[in-house]
Amino acid sequence: MAIVHKSVYGSDMSLLQLRTFVEVYRRRSLSEAARAIGITQPAASQHIASLEAQLSHPLFDRHSRGVRPTAIADDLAASIGNSLDTAESALATARARSSRVSGTVHIAAPSDLLGEMITPRLAPLLEMGLDLRLHIGGREALYSMLLKDKVHLAVTASQPNDARLAFHELGKESLLAVACPAMAEQIAQGPLADTLNRFPHLAYDLERPLLRTWLEANQIELTRQPSLTVPDLRVLRSGLFAGLGWSVLPGYLSSVERSAHTLCEIPAPITLPSNPFYLVWARSSLRHPRVAMARDALIKALRD
């Protein structure tokens, strides 16, 4: 352990060598790490070899599907922690502020989030001089795009648990059960668990993510499958307008409609659960000044 600490704070290890090590450690692949940093695989191999020579210990065991970290690599990674990401992010932000930012930033989110919450708040990023490319995807697709460097930033309703990804919680939205006025009135006429089972319900998919959260919070069990599923909450909302059934939506997708009484809330018998939203990015992407500035601007815009 003493060897690792001495080398980390010594003058022999360059920032790029340490970045290469961190990316290889997180990705378990020299080729993926090299691609994320923007260097060749032979250069990445040379960086790791240089660190191993300085430490007099191997950092990774090579195998057919990538690399496995040694105990020394685990110690070195623990010593570095997130300090390298923090330092590079601060440097990128400072460089961006010292000159006009330009370039393209790719942002991804589920279609309903992108259409209702994110796109109307992108003016500050365009005013900074950035070109924006927007992409649509569900949770797993978003994480995959971030890790493959196809997008720089993503907004999700789930917190990532992959060490290669960082996140910032943007806020929370209450989840409300809603239906058209006529159906909401009929549902209110009997015991809620019974009437909810008597009427068809609509869901994002067969797993019923938002709806399931509301049901569990209110200790209600549905005995039937969704009558309609669609992976776009705005399309789901259209089905509610048409009286096709009831469902659960985040507050931002039904506030205007509830005010206009085109949708009515079905009162929760116990509690209203909340749904958090996160801005997510690959840790290595903040080396780029435009991405660091876009991240900060998007956090502010979405919070406002």
C-alpha positions as CSV (number, residue, x, y, z in Angstrom):
1,M,0.0,0.0,0.0
2,A,2.9,2.4,0.8
3,I,4.3,1.8,-2.7
4,V,1.0,2.9,-4.2
5,H,0.6,6.1,-2.1
6,K,4.2,7.2,-2.8
7,S,3.8,6.7,-6.5
8,V,0.4,8.4,-6.8
9,Y,1.7,11.6,-5.3
10,G,5.1,11.4,-6.9
11,S,6.2,13.2,-10.0
12,D,6.7,10.2,-12.3
13,M,3.0,9.4,-13.0
14,S,1.4,11.7,-15.6
15,L,-2.2,12.7,-15.5
16,L,-2.9,11.0,-18.7
17,Q,-1.3,7.7,-17.5
18,L,-3.5,7.9,-14.4
19,R,-6.6,8.6,-16.5
20,T,-5.7,5.6,-18.7
21,F,-5.4,3.4,-15.6
22,V,-8.8,4.7,-14.2
23,E,-10.6,4.0,-17.5
24,V,-9.0,0.5,-17.9
25,Y,-9.9,-0.3,-14.3
26,R,-13.5,0.8,-14.7
27,R,-14.1,-0.7,-18.1
28,R,-11.9,-3.8,-17.7
29,S,-10.8,-3.3,-21.3
30,L,-7.8,-1.6,-22.9
31,S,-9.6,-1.0,-26.2
32,E,-12.7,0.5,-24.6
33,A,-10.6,2.7,-22.3
34,A,-8.5,3.9,-25.2
35,R,-11.6,4.8,-27.2
36,A,-13.1,6.7,-24.2
37,I,-9.9,8.7,-23.8
38,G,-9.3,9.3,-27.5
39,I,-5.9,7.5,-27.8
40,T,-4.8,4.3,-29.5
41,Q,-4.8,1.0,-27.8
42,P,-1.0,0.7,-28.1
43,A,-0.7,4.0,-26.4
44,A,-3.0,2.8,-23.6
45,S,-0.9,-0.3,-23.2
46,Q,2.2,1.8,-22.9
47,H,0.7,4.0,-20.2
48,I,-0.2,0.9,-18.2
49,A,3.2,-0.6,-18.8
50,S,4.9,2.6,-17.6
51,L,2.8,2.6,-14.4
52,E,3.6,-1.0,-13.8
53,A,7.3,-0.3,-14.2
54,Q,7.1,2.5,-11.7
55,L,5.3,0.4,-9.2
56,S,7.3,-2.8,-9.9
57,H,4.1,-4.7,-9.8
58,P,1.5,-5.7,-12.5
59,L,-1.7,-3.8,-12.4
60,F,-3.8,-6.1,-14.6
61,D,-4.0,-9.7,-15.7
62,R,-4.7,-10.1,-19.4
63,H,-7.3,-12.6,-20.6
64,S,-9.3,-13.2,-23.8
65,R,-12.2,-11.0,-22.8
66,G,-10.3,-8.0,-21.4
67,V,-8.3,-7.5,-18.2
68,R,-8.7,-8.2,-14.5
69,P,-7.2,-5.8,-11.9
70,T,-4.7,-7.1,-9.4
71,A,-4.7,-6.3,-5.7
72,I,-2.2,-3.4,-6.4
73,A,-4.6,-2.0,-9.0
74,D,-7.4,-2.1,-6.4
75,D,-5.2,-0.2,-4.0
76,L,-4.3,2.4,-6.6
77,A,-7.9,2.9,-7.6
78,A,-9.0,3.3,-4.0
79,S,-6.2,5.9,-3.5
80,I,-7.3,7.9,-6.5
81,G,-11.1,7.6,-5.8
82,N,-13.0,10.3,-7.7
83,S,-10.4,13.0,-7.3
84,L,-9.1,12.6,-10.9
85,D,-12.7,13.1,-12.3
86,T,-13.2,16.1,-10.0
87,A,-9.9,17.7,-11.1
88,E,-10.5,17.2,-14.8
89,S,-14.0,18.5,-14.6
90,A,-12.9,21.6,-12.8
91,L,-10.1,22.2,-15.4
92,A,-12.5,21.6,-18.3
93,T,-15.1,24.1,-16.9
94,A,-12.3,26.7,-16.3
95,R,-11.1,26.3,-19.9
96,A,-14.6,26.6,-21.2
97,R,-15.3,29.8,-19.3
98,S,-12.0,31.4,-20.5
99,S,-13.2,31.2,-24.1
100,R,-16.3,30.8,-26.2
101,V,-17.5,27.2,-26.1
102,S,-18.3,25.6,-29.4
103,G,-18.9,22.1,-30.7
104,T,-21.6,19.4,-30.5
105,V,-23.1,17.9,-27.4
106,H,-25.3,14.8,-27.6
107,I,-28.1,14.6,-25.0
108,A,-30.5,11.6,-24.6
109,A,-33.6,10.9,-22.6
110,P,-36.9,9.0,-22.8
111,S,-39.2,10.6,-25.4
112,D,-41.6,12.1,-22.9
113,L,-38.9,13.6,-20.7
114,L,-37.2,15.0,-23.8
115,G,-40.3,16.5,-25.2
116,E,-42.0,17.8,-22.1
117,M,-39.2,18.7,-19.7
118,I,-35.8,19.0,-21.4
119,T,-36.2,20.5,-24.9
120,P,-38.1,23.6,-23.7
121,R,-35.2,24.4,-21.4
122,L,-32.3,24.1,-23.9
123,A,-32.0,27.8,-24.9
124,P,-29.1,28.5,-22.5
125,L,-27.0,25.8,-24.1
126,L,-27.7,27.1,-27.6
127,E,-26.8,30.6,-26.4
128,M,-23.4,29.3,-25.3
129,G,-22.7,28.4,-28.9
130,L,-23.2,24.7,-28.7
131,D,-24.8,22.5,-31.3
132,L,-27.1,20.0,-29.8
133,R,-28.1,16.5,-31.0
134,L,-31.0,14.9,-29.2
135,H,-31.5,11.1,-28.9
136,I,-34.4,9.0,-27.5
137,G,-34.1,5.8,-25.5
138,G,-35.1,3.8,-22.5
139,R,-33.0,3.2,-19.4
140,E,-30.7,0.4,-20.7
141,A,-30.3,2.1,-24.1
142,L,-29.3,5.4,-22.4
143,Y,-26.7,3.7,-20.2
144,S,-25.4,1.9,-23.3
145,M,-25.1,5.0,-25.3
146,L,-23.2,6.8,-22.5
147,L,-20.8,4.0,-22.0
148,K,-20.1,3.7,-25.8
149,D,-19.6,7.5,-26.0
150,K,-22.5,7.9,-28.4
151,V,-24.0,10.5,-26.2
152,H,-22.5,12.8,-23.6
153,L,-25.4,13.5,-21.2
154,A,-28.6,11.6,-20.4
155,V,-31.6,12.3,-18.2
156,T,-33.1,9.2,-16.6
157,A,-35.6,8.3,-13.9
158,S,-33.2,5.7,-12.4
159,Q,-30.0,6.1,-10.5
160,P,-27.1,4.3,-12.3
161,N,-25.0,1.8,-10.3
162,D,-22.1,1.5,-12.8
163,A,-18.8,3.0,-11.5
164,R,-18.1,4.4,-15.0
165,L,-21.1,6.7,-14.8
166,A,-21.7,9.7,-12.5
167,F,-25.0,11.4,-11.8
168,H,-26.7,14.4,-10.3
169,E,-30.2,14.3,-8.9
170,L,-32.3,17.0,-10.6
171,G,-35.4,16.8,-8.5
172,K,-38.5,14.7,-7.9
173,E,-42.0,14.5,-9.3
174,S,-45.0,13.1,-7.5
175,L,-46.7,10.1,-9.2
176,L,-50.5,10.5,-9.5
177,A,-53.2,8.1,-10.6
178,V,-55.3,9.8,-13.2
179,A,-58.2,9.1,-15.5
180,C,-60.7,11.1,-17.6
181,P,-63.4,12.8,-15.5
182,A,-66.2,10.3,-16.2
183,M,-64.0,7.2,-15.4
184,A,-62.5,8.9,-12.3
185,E,-66.0,9.6,-11.0
186,Q,-67.0,6.0,-11.5
187,I,-63.8,4.7,-9.8
188,A,-64.6,6.9,-6.8
189,Q,-68.0,5.3,-6.2
190,G,-66.7,2.1,-4.6
191,P,-63.8,0.7,-2.6
192,L,-60.7,1.8,-4.5
193,A,-59.0,-1.6,-4.7
194,D,-62.2,-3.1,-6.2
195,T,-63.0,-0.3,-8.7
196,L,-59.4,0.0,-9.9
197,N,-59.5,-3.7,-10.8
198,R,-62.9,-3.3,-12.5
199,F,-61.7,-0.7,-15.0
200,P,-58.9,-1.2,-17.6
201,H,-55.5,0.3,-16.8
202,L,-52.8,1.6,-19.2
203,A,-49.0,1.2,-18.6
204,Y,-45.6,2.0,-20.0
205,D,-44.9,-1.7,-20.4
206,L,-45.9,-5.0,-18.8
207,E,-43.6,-4.3,-15.9
208,R,-45.7,-1.2,-15.1
209,P,-42.9,0.8,-13.5
210,L,-44.6,4.0,-12.5
211,L,-48.0,2.3,-11.9
212,R,-46.4,-0.4,-9.8
213,T,-44.7,2.2,-7.5
214,W,-48.0,3.9,-6.9
215,L,-49.8,0.6,-6.2
216,E,-47.2,-0.6,-3.8
217,A,-47.1,2.7,-1.9
218,N,-50.9,2.4,-1.5
219,Q,-51.0,-1.3,-0.8
220,I,-53.2,-2.1,-3.8
221,E,-52.9,-5.2,-5.9
222,L,-54.2,-5.5,-9.5
223,T,-55.4,-8.8,-10.6
224,R,-55.4,-8.1,-14.4
225,Q,-52.8,-7.3,-17.0
226,P,-52.6,-3.8,-18.6
227,S,-55.2,-3.4,-21.4
228,L,-52.8,-1.2,-23.3
229,T,-49.0,-0.6,-23.1
230,V,-46.9,2.0,-24.9
231,P,-43.3,3.1,-24.1
232,D,-44.2,6.8,-24.4
233,L,-46.0,8.5,-21.5
234,R,-47.4,11.2,-23.8
235,V,-49.1,8.5,-25.9
236,L,-50.4,7.0,-22.7
237,R,-51.8,10.4,-21.7
238,S,-53.7,10.4,-25.1
239,G,-55.2,7.1,-24.2
240,L,-56.4,8.5,-20.9
241,F,-58.0,11.5,-22.7
242,A,-59.9,9.0,-24.8
243,G,-61.3,7.2,-21.8
244,L,-59.4,3.9,-22.6
245,G,-58.5,3.4,-18.9
246,W,-56.7,4.8,-15.9
247,S,-53.0,5.0,-15.2
248,V,-50.2,6.7,-13.2
249,L,-48.3,9.7,-14.6
250,P,-45.6,12.0,-13.1
251,G,-47.0,15.3,-12.1
252,Y,-45.4,17.3,-14.9
253,L,-47.2,15.3,-17.5
254,S,-50.7,15.9,-16.1
255,S,-50.6,19.3,-14.3
256,V,-52.1,21.3,-17.2
257,E,-54.7,18.6,-17.9
258,R,-55.7,18.5,-14.2
259,S,-56.0,22.2,-14.1
260,A,-58.2,22.1,-17.2
261,H,-60.2,19.2,-15.8
262,T,-59.5,17.0,-18.9
263,L,-57.9,14.6,-16.5
264,C,-58.8,14.0,-12.8
265,E,-56.7,12.6,-10.1
266,I,-57.7,9.4,-8.4
267,P,-56.9,10.3,-4.7
268,A,-54.2,8.1,-3.2
269,P,-55.6,6.3,-0.1
270,I,-52.2,6.3,1.7
271,T,-49.5,8.4,0.1
272,L,-48.2,9.9,-3.2
273,P,-44.9,8.3,-4.1
274,S,-42.3,10.4,-5.9
275,N,-40.1,9.8,-8.9
276,P,-36.6,11.2,-8.9
277,F,-34.8,12.4,-12.1
278,Y,-31.1,12.3,-12.7
279,L,-28.6,13.8,-15.1
280,V,-26.1,11.1,-15.9
281,W,-22.7,11.2,-17.8
282,A,-19.7,9.0,-18.3
283,R,-17.0,10.2,-16.0
284,S,-14.4,10.4,-18.7
285,S,-16.6,12.7,-20.9
286,L,-16.1,15.7,-18.6
287,R,-12.5,16.1,-19.9
288,H,-14.1,18.0,-22.8
289,P,-14.9,21.6,-21.9
290,R,-18.1,21.8,-23.9
291,V,-19.5,18.8,-22.0
292,A,-18.6,20.1,-18.6
293,M,-20.2,23.5,-19.5
294,A,-23.3,21.8,-21.0
295,R,-23.7,19.6,-17.9
296,D,-23.6,22.7,-15.5
297,A,-26.0,24.7,-17.7
298,L,-28.4,21.8,-18.0
299,I,-28.5,21.2,-14.3
300,K,-29.3,24.8,-13.7
301,A,-31.9,25.0,-16.5
302,L,-33.7,21.8,-15.3
303,R,-33.7,22.9,-11.7
304,D,-35.1,26.3,-12.6
